[in-house]
C-alpha cells in the first residue's frame, strides 16, 4: 500500500512540474491605442477617433486572451441636405482570442478573433441620437518590440459591419 501511495505521489509530482513550467511561460500585459475609425454611413465615410485601454494574458508565444475598453476623443462631421451631423464613438468594449506568429526576435504578426460592442452617437441642431451594435470582431496586426517588455503595434480591426478601425498602440508586459 505504501509503495502505491509513493508511486502515485511521484507520478503526480512528475505531471505537475511540466504544468507549472508551462504556466511560467505566460505573462500579463497592458497597453493603450489610438484608434482611427472608419464608419460607412451609406452616404459617406466618416472618421472619428478613440483611445483604448487594453489588457491581456499571453499563455505562450502563440496564444493570448485580451480585453479592450475604448472611448471616443473626436467626432467627425457629415453634411446631410445642408445640415451638419456630427458622429462620435461614445465607447466600445471587446474581447479577443489572439493568435501570434513570431517572425523574428523583435517582430511578430497576430490575428484577433472575438466579440465587440460599440455605441455611436449622432448630433445635429441640438438633437442627439445614439445606437449600439455588437457582433463578431476580427483583425490583423504587427507588433515590434522596443525592448524585452515594451512593444509598438499597428493593426486593422473589423468591429462589425461598416465599422472598422486602424489602431496604433503600445504594450507593456509584466
N, C-alpha and C positions, 0 to 999 in steps of 0.2 A: 504494500500500500504506500509506504514512504517513497519507494522508487518511482511509482507512477505520479505521485504529487510533485516530486523533484523534477521529473521529466516534463510534466505539464508546466511547471513554473519556468523551467529553462526554455521550453518551447514558446511560452508567452513572452518571455524577455527577448528572444531572438526575433519574434514577429514585431514587437513594439519598437525596437531600435531602428529598423528602416522606416517605419511610420513616423517616428519622431524626426528622423533625418529629412524626410520629405517636408514636414511642417517647417523645419528650419530654413528651407529654401525660399519660403514665401516672405512677403513684406507688404506693409501698408503704404499707401501713397495719397497725397493730397495735391491739389493744383487749382489753377484758375485759367479761364479762357476769355478772349474777346470774340464774340460771335457776330458775324455779318450775315443777317438773314436774307433770304430771297423768298418773298411771298407773292405768288401768282394770283392776282385778284380776278383774272379773266379780262380785265380792261388793260392792265399794265402790271409790271413787276415793281414791287416796292422793296426797300432795303433798310429796315430798322436795325439797330444794333443792340446787343445784350452783353452782360457779364455773367459768367458761370463759375460756380464753385463746384469742384468735383473731388471725390474720394473713392478709394477702392482698395482691393486686396489682390495682389499678384501671387497666385498659388505656386507657380513655377514660371520658367521663362516663356511659356506659351499660352497661359490661360489666366484671366483675371475677371473679377466682378467689380462693377463700377456704378456709382450713383452720381447724379448731377442735379443741381438746382440753379436755374438761371433767372435773371431779372433784366427787363428792358432798360436801356440807358438813353436811347434816342428814338425818335419816331421818324417817319418818312411821309411825305405828302403825295396825294393823288388828286388830280384835277378831274372832277366829275360834273359835267354840264355846268361849268363855270363856278362850281362850288369846290373849295379846298377841303379834302378829307384827310385827316392825319391818322395814320395807323401805327400802332406800337405793340410790341410784345410785352405783356404785363409780367408774365413769368412762365417758366416751363420746368417740368420735372422729367427725369429719365433714368432708367436703369438698364445696364448693358452687360452682356457677356462679351469679353474682349479676347480675341484670338490674336496672338503676336507671332510674327516671323522675324527673328533676328537676322539682319542682313550682314552686319559687321559687328564688332565690339561696341560701336558707338551709334549705329543706325539700325532701326527696326521698322517694319511695316506692320500695321494692325488693322483688323476689321472689327466692327461693332455690330451687335445684333441685340435688340431689346425692345423696350416699350417707352413711349414718350407721351406726355400730355402738355399741351400748350394753350395758354389763354392770350388772345389778341383783342385789343380794343381799337375802335374807330370813333373819331370825334369830328364834328363839324357844326359850326354855328351854335355852339352851346349844348348840342345834343351829343350823347355818347352811347355807344353800344359795345358789347363785348361778346366774344364767342370762345368756347373751349372745345378742343378736339383732342383725340388720342388715337394712337394706332401703333402698329409695328414700326420700329425705327431701326435704321441701319446706316453704316458708313464705313469709310476707309480713311486711314491716316498714316503719317510718317512721324517717327519720333527720333530726335537727335539728342544724344546725351551730352550735356555740357560738362558734367563731372560724374563721379560714381553715383551720386544721389540725386542729381538735378538734370532735367531734360526739357527740351522745347518740342512742341507738337504742332503739326499742321494737318487738318482733317476736313473732310466733307461729310455731312450727315443729312439724311432724309428723315425729318421728324415725322411727317405724314404727307399725304397727297398735297401737292402745291406749296409745301413749306420745307425749305432746305436751309442749311447753314454752312458757311465756310468759317472755320474756327482756328485761331492762333492761340496757343496755350503754353503753360509752364507747369511742370510737375516736380514734386519733391518726394522721394521715397525715404521711409524711416524704418 
